[in-house]
């Protein structure tokens, strides 16, 4: 049994296997060698460096039908957003970006931007497979072989994981900021010095985007004024996504903002230091889409 494993400060519930799946893509030649065009300006100005080959790499090779597993999905790609379908499993989503949900949510299609993580607790009902739902159709990423049947596991409800000790943000905070994503192909003009910019500044500025006293709350509007999606990642802190009514949603450290859309987040800045705030499509970051905050 793997019920006592601790990963990202969470203890697994009663599961038979604790399995990690690293999902990534690569740009390969016919002979399997990397295509050496890592500074391709076209990639940097568009979606990023997308591979032509993708796989899910599992830490376990086999399970039994009837097993209950905790499956931790990690998008390690530099640019690709993965809409995923999990076949052969019946269960719930229990955590996002290492933080337990208040209540497990329905397991349907899971979308992962670069750096995002999703934890699923599920029962094995068939061969577990991860399928990438691409514009060209379903793309098989990988599977775990089924060998035998677990006759001792009894059906039971999937409950919530132990909750993190959170400081709830003050939604009436006077700190209201806007981070405007600008540039790229088919994007509007900006006053930055590179392909991409935040608030008309490309690259790390000498002064931080904002300075907070430890424990302060800020609401930040993430505005995507570009033609491409961006996975915005904040180092050192987690934040709440706010729903359309301005209420607290899920708690995570990376949020996906689609082209032409915006998303509000609320964060209690309680981890002192200087922290990077950037697009995790890493070509976008390298070409200007990065800044920093300071917590004192």
PETA-V950611 format. One record per residue. N is the residue number from 1. RES is the residue in one letter. PSI is psi as a letter, one per 20 degrees, with the letter a starting at -180 (999 if undefined). OMEGA is omega as a letter, one per 40 degrees, with the letter a starting at -180 (999 if undefined). Layout:
N_RES_PSI_OMEGA / N_RES_PSI_OMEGA
//
This chain:
1_X_q_a / 2_X_k_a / 3_X_i_a / 4_X_j_i / 5_X_p_i / 6_X_o_i / 7_X_p_a / 8_X_k_i / 9_X_k_i / 10_X_q_i / 11_X_p_i / 12_X_q_i / 13_X_a_a / 14_X_n_i / 15_X_q_i / 16_X_h_i / 17_X_q_i / 18_X_o_a / 19_X_p_i / 20_X_p_i / 21_X_o_i / 22_X_p_a / 23_X_p_a / 24_X_r_i / 25_X_q_a / 26_X_q_i / 27_X_o_a / 28_X_q_i / 29_X_r_a / 30_X_h_a / 31_X_j_i / 32_X_i_i / 33_X_q_i / 34_X_q_i / 35_X_o_a / 36_X_m_i / 37_X_l_a / 38_X_i_i / 39_X_k_a / 40_X_o_a / 41_X_h_i / 42_X_g_i / 43_X_g_a / 44_X_h_a / 45_X_i_a / 46_X_c_a / 47_X_h_a / 48_X_a_a / 49_X_n_i / 50_X_p_i / 51_X_r_i / 52_X_j_i / 53_X_p_a / 54_X_q_i / 55_X_q_i / 56_X_p_a / 57_X_o_a / 58_X_q_i / 59_X_i_i / 60_X_q_i / 61_X_h_a / 62_X_q_i / 63_X_r_i / 64_X_q_i / 65_X_p_a / 66_X_i_i / 67_X_q_i / 68_X_p_a / 69_X_q_i / 70_X_o_a / 71_X_o_a / 72_X_o_a / 73_X_p_a / 74_X_p_i / 75_X_o_a / 76_X_j_a / 77_X_q_a / 78_X_i_a / 79_X_h_a / 80_X_p_i / 81_X_p_a / 82_X_o_i / 83_X_p_a / 84_X_q_i / 85_X_p_a / 86_X_o_a / 87_X_q_i / 88_X_j_a / 89_X_q_i / 90_X_o_a / 91_X_b_a / 92_X_q_i / 93_X_p_a / 94_X_i_a / 95_X_q_i / 96_X_p_i / 97_X_k_i / 98_X_j_a / 99_X_p_a / 100_X_q_i / 101_X_q_i / 102_X_h_i / 103_X_p_i / 104_X_q_a / 105_X_r_a / 106_X_p_i / 107_X_o_i / 108_X_c_i / 109_X_p_i / 110_X_p_i / 111_X_p_a / 112_X_o_i / 113_X_r_i / 114_X_p_a / 115_X_i_i / 116_X_q_i / 117_X_q_i / 118_X_p_i / 119_X_p_a / 120_X_p_i / 121_X_p_a / 122_X_q_i / 123_X_q_a / 124_X_o_i / 125_X_i_i / 126_X_a_i / 127_X_o_i / 128_X_p_a / 129_X_q_i / 130_X_p_a / 131_X_p_i / 132_X_o_a / 133_X_n_a / 134_X_r_i / 135_X_h_i / 136_X_j_a / 137_X_a_a / 138_X_p_i / 139_X_o_a / 140_X_p_i / 141_X_h_i / 142_X_r_i / 143_X_r_i / 144_X_p_a / 145_X_q_i / 146_X_p_a / 147_X_n_i / 148_X_a_a / 149_X_p_i / 150_X_o_a / 151_X_i_a / 152_X_h_a / 153_X_p_i / 154_X_q_i / 155_X_p_i / 156_X_r_a / 157_X_q_i / 158_X_o_a / 159_X_r_i / 160_X_q_i / 161_X_r_i / 162_X_p_a / 163_X_q_i / 164_X_q_i / 165_X_n_a / 166_X_q_i / 167_X_o_a / 168_X_p_a / 169_X_q_i / 170_X_o_a / 171_X_i_i / 172_X_j_a / 173_X_q_i / 174_X_i_a / 175_X_n_i / 176_X_o_a / 177_X_q_i / 178_X_p_i / 179_X_o_a / 180_X_o_i / 181_X_p_a / 182_X_q_i / 183_X_b_a / 184_X_r_i / 185_X_p_i / 186_X_j_i / 187_X_r_i / 188_X_r_i / 189_X_q_i / 190_X_r_a / 191_X_j_i / 192_X_r_a / 193_X_j_a / 194_X_a_a / 195_X_g_a / 196_X_r_i / 197_X_q_i / 198_X_p_i / 199_X_l_i / 200_X_j_i / 201_X_p_i / 202_X_p_i / 203_X_r_a / 204_X_o_i / 205_X_r_i / 206_X_h_i / 207_X_q_a / 208_X_q_i / 209_X_h_i / 210_X_q_i / 211_X_p_a / 212_X_q_i / 213_X_q_a / 214_X_p_a / 215_X_i_i / 216_X_q_i / 217_X_q_i / 218_X_q_i / 219_X_p_a / 220_X_p_i / 221_X_o_i / 222_X_o_a / 223_X_o_a / 224_X_n_i / 225_X_k_a / 226_X_r_a / 227_X_j_a / 228_X_q_i / 229_X_q_i / 230_X_p_i / 231_X_o_a / 232_X_p_a / 233_X_p_i / 234_X_p_i / 235_X_q_i / 236_X_i_a / 237_X_r_i / 238_X_r_a / 239_X_r_i / 240_X_p_i / 241_X_q_i / 242_X_p_i / 243_X_a_a / 244_X_h_i / 245_X_j_i / 246_X_j_i / 247_X_q_a / 248_X_p_i / 249_X_c_a / 250_X_r_a / 251_X_o_a / 252_X_a_i / 253_X_i_i / 254_X_p_i / 255_X_q_a / 256_X_p_i / 257_X_o_a / 258_X_r_a / 259_X_p_i / 260_X_j_a / 261_X_r_i / 262_X_q_i / 263_X_p_i / 264_X_p_i / 265_X_q_i / 266_X_p_a / 267_X_p_i / 268_X_o_a / 269_X_n_a / 270_X_j_i / 271_X_n_a / 272_X_q_i / 273_X_a_i / 274_X_p_a / 275_X_p_i / 276_X_q_i / 277_X_o_a / 278_X_r_i / 279_X_p_a / 280_X_j_i / 281_X_o_a / 282_X_h_i / 283_X_h_i / 284_X_g_i / 285_X_g_a / 286_X_h_a / 287_X_k_i / 288_X_i_a / 289_X_m_i / 290_X_q_i / 291_X_a_a / 292_X_q_i / 293_X_r_i / 294_X_p_i / 295_X_p_a / 296_X_999_999
//
